[in-house]
Amino acid sequence: MSHNWYVIHTLTGQEDRVKANIESKIQEGVLKDNVFQILIPTEQVSEVRDGKKKISLRKFFPGYVIVEMDLNDDIWYIMRNIPGVTGFIGSKSKPVSLLESEVNQIIKQTEEKKEKPTPKVIFEKGDNIKIIEGPFINFNGTVEEVNPNKGRIKVMVSIFGRATPVELEYWQAERV
């Protein structure tokens, strides 16, 4: 039997618990030959809290776990009855598997986001900001340019009555 990827719907915030429960069923031998991979796609997110840069994980698809498995009626029943699982994506009687291209896109997106944290706050041209880190701390300014690839912004700050461009990383500023 060929294995496919399926999306399991979980209670919000229960994704890790569901993954752990599936893994324990694999260890017990119940799902050993039927479940091959379990994914909870995440990305690193950077933000500044209390003046310190913090990096946390954010789930791409909250409330969903993606599982590669051989699905038959017995496995479907076991998976549906794992604590925290509310069902599968698809009709009530027949889960729908993901296309290989969809799975590859999700995996690629997850790999790309592991390399560089995504800023929690995204700036746009014209936003009024306050600098919270660096030599111009507590200065206010206006965003002139945004470079999301580098996570940097160019801000016009008034220093001694003259508008001066200052380049900052996203985490060094906050919206006013």
DAGI-V194192 format. One line per field, one symbol per residue. phi: phi as a letter, one per 30 degrees, with the letter a starting at -180 (. if undefined). Layout:
phi: ???
This chain:
phi: .dcbcbccdbdeicedddedddddddddjdceccccbbbbdbbdbcacbhicdbcbcbddbeibbcbcaccbdddeddddcdejdclcdkddcbdcdddedddddddddddddddbddddcccbejddbbdcajdceidcabdcbbbddcibbcbccdchicdbdbcbdeddbbdc
